[in-house]
Amino acid sequence: MKFEMTKCNRCGSEILLGLEVCPSCGKQQASARASFQPRTLLAVALAVAVLFAFNWMKPAPPHARPVNSPPSATLPSR
């Protein structure tokens, strides 16, 4: 059976993936949620760039002409 290994954030010794405390130095490891893979950051950056490009290329909405209201009828005075 082969275990996935990673390196300690502080001392650099090999530790099992998912350990929260390094057995060599005893320092707390950063959570997996806090560290992002470079591919993930690249995918997010490209998605944002595509959204900005589509928003920039979107044609401007047509200008609406102001609607003129019909002449109002005046009520007869008493």
C-alpha positions in Angstrom: 0.0 0.0 0.0 1.4 3.4 -1.0 0.5 6.5 1.0 0.4 10.0 -0.5 3.1 12.2 0.9 3.6 15.9 1.1 6.2 18.2 2.7 5.9 20.1 6.0 5.3 23.8 5.5 7.9 24.6 8.2 10.7 22.1 8.3 10.3 20.5 4.8 10.3 16.9 6.1 8.0 14.4 4.3 4.7 13.8 6.1 1.5 12.0 5.2 -1.0 14.0 3.2 -3.8 15.3 5.4 -1.9 15.5 8.7 -2.6 18.7 10.6 0.6 18.6 12.8 4.1 17.7 11.5 5.5 14.7 13.5 9.1 16.1 13.1 8.8 19.7 14.2 5.3 19.7 15.8 4.2 22.8 13.8 0.6 23.2 12.6 0.1 22.7 8.9 -2.0 24.9 6.7 -5.4 23.5 5.8 -5.9 22.0 2.4 -8.7 24.6 1.8 -6.3 27.5 2.2 -3.8 26.4 -0.4 -4.8 26.5 -4.1 -3.2 24.5 -6.9 -1.7 26.6 -9.7 -4.1 25.0 -12.2 -7.1 26.1 -10.1 -5.9 29.7 -10.0 -5.2 29.6 -13.7 -8.7 28.2 -14.4 -10.4 30.9 -12.3 -8.3 33.7 -13.9 -9.2 32.5 -17.4 -12.9 32.3 -16.5 -12.8 35.8 -15.2 -11.0 37.0 -18.4 -13.6 35.3 -20.6 -16.5 36.9 -18.6 -14.9 40.4 -18.9 -14.3 39.9 -22.7 -17.9 38.9 -23.3 -19.2 41.8 -21.2 -16.9 44.2 -23.1 -18.0 42.8 -26.5 -21.7 43.0 -25.7 -23.5 45.6 -27.8 -24.8 48.6 -26.1 -28.6 48.6 -25.5 -30.6 50.6 -27.9 -31.5 54.1 -26.8 -35.2 54.3 -25.8 -37.0 57.4 -27.0 -39.0 59.1 -24.2 -42.6 58.3 -24.3 -44.8 61.4 -24.7 -47.9 61.2 -22.7 -51.2 62.0 -24.4 -52.7 65.4 -23.7 -54.5 65.4 -20.4 -58.2 66.3 -20.4 -59.1 69.2 -18.1 -62.0 68.7 -15.8 -64.7 71.3 -16.1 -64.8 73.8 -13.2 -68.0 74.3 -11.3 
